[in-house]
Amino acid sequence: MNLSIQEELQPFAEELQRYITPEFFGRSWQER
């Protein structure tokens, strides 16, 4: 991957992960 593209996507990926992770874990814990 191009380094400049990776640098642009890094903040977006972190923000996306921060939003998805609690949603994902909360859903997985409820299913147990």
Buried (B, 14 or more C-beta within 10 A) or exposed (E): EEEEEEEEEEEEEEEEEEEEEEEEEEEEEEEE
